[in-house]
Amino acid sequence: MSRKVLFDTETTGLDPKQGDRVLEFAAIELINDLPTERNIRFLINPERDVPADSSRIHGFTNADVEGQPNFAAVADDILAFIGDDPLVAHNAPFDFGFMDAEFARLGHKTLDRERMIDTLALAKARFPGLPNSLDALCRRFNIDLSARTTHNALLDCQLLAQVYVELTGGRQRGLSLASDGDDELTLVTYAAVGPRVPCLVQPTTAELEAHAAFLGKVKEPIWNSG
């Protein structure tokens, strides 16, 4: 089982070196590159003003973050969730830079760049010369964008998880064969639309009979060995 964490931030601006801060953090768990139900999301008081230009992008204002916990109050929860697993983000150097700045203020070590998986870099390699923003990739892969009226970090994570599946192999990732205990084969795959969750496909009696008849015509079929 392979675990990764896909995350996104919203910030007060573009440069942590100029005093910009994280005001929203969201992350979801990926197992074998597919999202599970585990996620976290924090709206954070950045301890500075939220410029109007930034508010127009993500929709958060000073009033929204007033009274919310600061980064120090949620840092341990974030670190516990991300663990030591690979970290997936779109334009990952941007998000890593902001998280490093926040952790540095608290005396924590920075995020290891060996953990970084940048979906923007993956998209540019696959679609050179084309627009590769999250919106553009969602449209390219026919992923529903109707709920994305602003840059909400958790929603962006959920959309990016679908994009990541497409960038790393498409909707048939996770295809496998397993026994159900009665020596019949059960196909385990994932839904082609909507959330990618395990979906068992059980062959019918007629299909099993047709399969057995076909094997009867095959000389020493390996499926019947053992």
Secondary structure, 3 states (H helix, E strand, C coil): CCEEEEEEEEECCCCHHHCCCEEEEEEEEEECCEEEEEEEEEECCCCCCCCHHHHHHHCCCHHHHCCCCCHHHHHHHHHHHHCCCCEEECCHHHHHHHHHHHHHHCCCCCCCHHHEEEHHHHHHHHCCCCCCCHHHHHHHCCCCCCCCCCCCHHHHHHHHHHHHHHHCCCCCCCCEEEECCCCCEEEEEECCCCCCCEEEECCCHHHHHHHHHHHHCCCCCHHHCC
